[in-house]
Amino acid sequence: MTSLILYACPVGPLAAQIEDYLHKSQQACGPNAAHAYMPHCTLTGFFKDEASAVPYYAQAIETALHHHRSQRANLDINLPITVTDMVFRDGWHGLALRAEALKHLVTTVAALANSPTRQENLRLKDWLHLSLAYDFNPSDQRKLQQLASQLIDIAAPVMWELRLYERDTAGQWTCHHRWALQ
């Protein structure tokens, strides 16, 4: 069994700003838990399945995207992800996101993803966000906040990709598929 997960990942100027922030924050304050991942919005929790089941998930995503794109053409529905705010809480910094149509798409994917080897239901995420820093030393709170405020413009242009990742037991990541969300 392997671990799979569905992410929405930023691409473009905002993504470059986030990468710059992650690099500079690690230099300034050392690593925190956000450095273990690529910039992303988690859409499902990790789920276990056989690696041979990846095509079931890719097909479910393709079908759901096709369905939502045809609805969008008829009803003017879009799949945007809107960055609504940069949030600084004790122990967590990140971007607040809004994406109701994307949540609906992921619900459709979960309904269609009928792998015969998965033993658990997909756990869909309700709180959509992109973590910039968490599990960091509390004494770094102010420095991390200042750095994020200086380097990241939440109004910067961004495109998003839906990605199906696998993480192996050694912590190595494989992106099996990516789809533009537009």
C-alpha positions in Angstrom: 0.0 0.0 0.0 1.1 3.5 -0.7 -0.1 6.9 0.4 -2.0 9.1 -2.1 -3.4 12.6 -1.7 -5.1 15.3 -3.8 -3.7 18.8 -3.7 -4.4 22.1 -5.5 -1.0 23.8 -6.1 -0.4 27.3 -7.1 1.5 28.2 -10.4 2.8 31.6 -11.5 3.9 34.8 -9.7 2.2 34.0 -6.4 3.7 30.5 -6.4 7.2 32.1 -7.0 6.6 34.5 -4.1 5.6 31.6 -1.8 8.7 29.6 -2.8 10.9 32.6 -2.2 9.3 33.0 1.3 9.8 29.4 2.1 13.5 29.6 1.1 14.2 32.8 3.0 12.2 31.7 6.1 14.2 28.5 6.4 17.4 30.5 6.1 16.3 33.1 8.7 14.5 30.8 11.2 15.4 27.2 10.3 12.9 24.6 9.0 9.3 24.3 10.2 6.7 21.8 9.2 5.7 23.7 6.1 9.1 23.1 4.6 8.3 19.3 4.3 5.8 20.0 1.5 5.4 21.8 -1.7 3.1 24.8 -1.6 -0.4 23.4 -1.7 -4.0 23.4 -0.6 -5.0 20.0 0.8 -8.2 18.7 -0.8 -8.2 15.2 0.7 -6.4 13.6 3.6 -3.8 10.9 2.8 -5.4 7.6 1.8 -3.8 4.2 1.4 -4.2 2.2 -1.8 -2.2 0.0 -4.1 0.0 2.0 -6.5 -1.8 0.1 -9.3 -5.0 2.0 -8.4 -3.7 5.4 -9.5 -5.5 5.1 -12.8 -8.9 4.8 -11.0 -8.3 8.1 -9.3 -7.0 9.8 -12.5 -10.1 8.6 -14.4 -12.4 9.8 -11.6 -10.7 13.2 -11.7 -10.9 13.4 -15.5 -14.6 12.5 -15.4 -15.4 15.0 -12.6 -13.5 17.8 -14.4 -15.3 17.0 -17.7 -18.6 17.1 -15.9 -17.8 20.4 -14.2 -16.4 22.0 -17.3 -19.6 21.1 -19.3 -21.7 22.5 -16.5 -19.6 25.6 -16.4 -20.2 26.1 -20.2 -23.9 25.9 -19.6 -24.2 27.7 -16.3 -21.2 30.0 -16.3 -19.7 28.1 -13.3 -16.0 28.5 -12.7 -13.5 26.6 -10.6 -11.6 29.6 -9.1 -9.6 29.5 -6.0 -9.7 32.9 -4.4 -7.0 34.0 -1.9 -9.0 35.9 0.6 -6.4 36.8 3.3 -3.0 36.2 4.8 -3.5 34.9 8.3 -1.1 35.0 11.2 -2.1 32.8 14.2 0.1 31.6 17.0 1.8 28.6 15.6 0.3 28.9 12.1 0.7 31.3 9.2 -0.9 30.9 5.8 -3.3 32.0 3.1 -7.0 31.7 3.6 -8.7 30.3 0.4 -12.2 30.2 -0.9 -13.2 27.7 -3.6 -16.8 26.4 -3.2 -16.9 25.0 -6.8 -13.6 23.1 -6.2 -15.1 21.6 -3.0 -18.0 20.3 -5.1 -15.6 18.9 -7.7 -13.7 17.0 -5.0 -16.9 15.6 -3.7 -17.7 14.3 -7.2 -14.2 12.8 -7.4 -14.7 11.0 -4.1 -18.0 9.6 -5.4 -16.5 8.4 -8.6 -13.2 7.0 -7.2 -14.2 3.4 -6.7 -10.9 1.6 -6.3 -11.4 -2.0 -5.3 -8.2 -2.0 -3.2 -8.8 1.1 -1.1 -10.2 0.2 2.3 -11.3 3.6 3.6 -13.4 6.5 2.4 -11.7 9.6 1.1 -11.6 12.3 3.8 -12.5 15.6 2.1 -11.1 18.8 3.5 -13.4 21.6 4.4 -10.9 24.3 5.6 -9.1 25.3 2.4 -5.8 27.1 3.1 -2.2 27.1 2.0 0.2 26.9 4.9 3.3 29.1 4.9 4.7 28.2 8.3 3.6 26.0 11.3 5.1 24.1 14.1 7.7 26.8 14.3 9.6 28.2 17.4 7.3 30.8 19.0 10.2 33.2 19.2 10.2 33.3 15.3 6.5 34.3 15.0 7.2 38.0 14.4 10.1 37.5 12.0 8.1 35.0 10.0 5.1 37.3 9.8 7.3 40.3 8.7 9.0 38.2 6.1 5.7 36.9 4.7 4.2 40.4 4.6 7.2 41.7 2.7 7.5 38.9 0.2 3.9 37.7 -0.6 1.3 39.8 -2.3 -2.0 37.9 -2.1 -3.3 39.8 -5.1 -0.4 38.5 -7.3 -1.6 36.5 -10.4 -1.9 32.8 -9.8 -3.2 29.7 -11.6 -3.9 26.5 -9.8 -3.3 22.9 -10.7 -5.1 19.9 -9.3 -2.5 17.3 -8.6 -2.5 13.6 -7.6 0.5 12.8 -5.4 2.0 9.7 -4.0 4.3 9.8 -1.0 6.3 6.6 -0.4 7.5 5.2 2.9 10.8 7.1 2.5 9.0 10.4 2.2 9.7 10.8 -1.5 6.9 12.5 -3.6 5.7 11.5 -7.0 3.2 13.7 -8.9 1.2 11.2 -11.0 -1.1 13.6 -12.8 -1.8 17.4 -12.9 -4.7 19.2 -14.3 -5.1 23.0 -14.8 -8.0 24.4 -12.9 -9.6 27.2 -14.9 
